[in-house]
Amino acid sequence: MIHRLRELDVSLSDVRQIVRIPDSGVRAALVADHLQRLEDALERTRAAVASLRRLLRPEPADRRRAACGAHPDGRGGGGRGRAQ
């Protein structure tokens, strides 16, 4: 059991508590706390992966200009029409 908990990145202090505490409810709470920490870290990792993937996919030039209010043909204007 100790080896398996360590494989799951449970800290030594938590492993000690899980092994020594006779109350199964307290043990379950310790495991649930660790699970929550892992899930939180996983969510942060997923967000970082998504950000890195966006960095690797450069936006097409037309979309960049449109986001800045420029017309794709370079006229600018941001959708207000052409001045006469």
C-alpha positions in Angstrom: 0.0 0.0 0.0 2.8 2.4 0.8 4.5 1.8 -2.5 1.3 2.4 -4.4 0.5 5.7 -2.5 4.0 6.9 -3.3 3.5 6.0 -6.9 0.4 8.2 -6.8 2.6 11.2 -5.5 1.1 11.1 -2.0 3.5 12.9 0.3 5.4 10.9 2.9 3.6 12.7 5.7 0.2 11.8 4.2 1.3 8.2 3.6 2.2 8.0 7.3 -1.2 9.4 8.3 -3.1 7.1 5.9 -1.3 4.0 7.2 -1.5 4.9 10.9 -5.0 6.3 11.2 -7.6 3.6 12.1 -10.6 5.7 11.1 -11.5 4.8 7.4 -13.4 8.1 7.1 -10.3 10.1 7.9 -8.2 8.0 5.6 -10.7 8.6 2.8 -10.6 12.3 3.4 -6.8 12.4 3.1 -7.0 10.5 -0.1 -9.8 12.8 -1.4 -7.7 15.8 -0.5 -4.8 14.4 -2.5 -7.1 13.6 -5.4 -8.3 17.2 -5.4 -4.8 18.6 -5.5 -4.0 16.3 -8.4 -7.1 17.4 -10.3 -6.2 21.1 -9.6 -2.7 20.6 -11.0 -4.2 18.7 -14.0 -6.5 21.7 -14.7 -3.5 24.1 -14.6 -1.5 21.8 -16.8 -4.4 21.6 -19.4 -4.7 25.4 -19.4 -0.9 25.7 -20.0 -1.0 23.1 -22.8 -3.9 25.0 -24.5 -1.9 28.3 -24.2 1.2 26.7 -25.7 -0.8 25.2 -28.5 -2.2 28.7 -29.3 1.3 30.1 -29.4 2.3 27.4 -31.9 -0.7 28.3 -34.2 0.0 31.8 -35.5 -3.1 33.7 -36.5 -3.6 34.4 -40.2 -2.6 38.0 -41.0 -6.2 39.0 -42.0 -7.6 38.0 -38.6 -4.8 39.9 -36.8 -5.6 43.0 -38.8 -9.4 42.6 -38.2 -8.8 42.3 -34.5 -7.0 45.7 -34.6 -9.8 47.3 -36.6 -8.0 47.3 -39.9 -9.7 46.2 -43.1 -8.0 43.1 -44.7 -7.0 45.2 -47.8 -5.2 47.6 -45.5 -7.8 50.4 -45.6 -8.6 50.5 -41.9 -11.9 51.8 -40.8 -13.1 49.1 -38.5 -16.4 48.5 -40.3 -17.7 52.1 -40.6 -17.6 52.2 -44.3 -15.5 54.3 -46.7 -15.3 58.1 -46.5 -16.4 59.7 -49.8 
